[in-house]
Amino acid sequence: AELFKIHLAEKYLENEFYKNTEFLTNSELSKLYKRTDIINFILSQFDQPTTYLEIGVRRREDNFNLINSDIKYSVDPGFEDELNDVDFKVTSDIFFDGLDNNTFLDKNIRFDVIFIDGLHLAEQVEKDIYNSLRYLKDDGFIIMHDCNPPTEFHASENYDFKLSPSKGFWNGTTWKSFFKNRLRNDISSCCIDTDWGVGIISKTKKMGEPTNVYNPFFEYKIFEKFRKESLNLISFEDFKKMFNSKS
């Protein structure tokens, strides 16, 4: 009888995980603004012709084709889409190596906006941030997708776990790399609370102070407790107000 009660309790908790995760997933999907809106807003703030780079395209019609920039480049190895009609059909590591060696474009090129939406694992995202900063103009912006996973199931390292309460929605461990860079004093950053968390990094635009959240082992429960402070989580409306003075 006691084992049966334990089994029922476990099933109840399991169902609660699924119901709560479904609720938070639907809440995220219902948010008004998408990454495209934020990218285009930032691009519209430049007074000169802009150059845009997108890392991790998957399908061009989802975002890339909707971006308003004078010059646009796309990078994707094509693991998720056989068509893969991008400019550079390689991994981001190979692409940046190609920039360094003048194999792709010109190593002197600098981008106004770089959008990172490639492999959602912290180690790769960290490399993409590092390389993007090297090729970003001083007044440019790095924009990142999937920085604010609503549950630990969305933040799993394993996309292929089909029984996860998050189902097909996966943000991976992108948040860890964004949080790590939120500790730096040489860049400024914030995360817009929409579309799974759109992270913004700038070399010169002041967007808030570095985080003082102590989470050296990147534990999700600490992140969840101090989510706002970890990410400098703000609304898109508050983000736009930062540009009123063009400072």
Steps between C-alpha positions, in 0.01 A plus 500: 500500500783741584675424172175564315461838674856593405429398140187719492692792648773462238242489219333813639828689512585379151170633368558831678836533325331448165213739570725776632745462213218509246361816661838675493565388142166641385565821693830545318344429161230760563742789561457781252848570364736266317873507440439646153331808650794561732767449234325737259451761772872500580596514133268799455702697757807525279548811290716322242446195276510183709666161471331204668619147576275212607652189658259207500231559241312171464226646275560840341130590508488472880721803558780570252277600207310741726806695615535856369871552441693634201739203497416159650697178539380163628689206650361150561648150450159362400463225759127580539410601146619323186410800283725731705502791256740714703810693402748285692408133545744434783512503878558832673848385607598435139344828391698709748817310414425587138464867590832491682669347195323713237332184365156645563441869433776729629656469843464878536121482480306612807132447567242737648285214629583132547214267590602177676250215475719199425563193712333569837775359720702729726843396374411581138309816588802621697718459191244677284490797741880519513536491121210739445653759730817489289304584185251743652524875443560705813141629490359164387279248678502127552147362525436152636199272503393251774659676799201464734380138521174493698569162665790263558349270237539769234858546624601137455829414332320231300262606224419138412330416831154456346316437831602836645212715631628777271422273203656644184592836649869521587714794608797290606771650720533830317407678824824381662720670246294819508510502880877443495543805277267698728783483757734702278576868549624571147162446332142591586203267467132442561238245404162592354221298655339358187547219244692273743729783610677726251842587640675822397874569534675828421857626531392862551124534562424510871216258570546427869757382748669157495322238706608434857313170526731231638444185297848360422370156402215633282227326699154544354325537835720799588441644155125456543501668841701799374387497138452877464835585657683222314384620158423869559153403379300794361203565272540599136331832582763580765776395263377741232505786752878460523528630145296816546813705554713289261759476779 
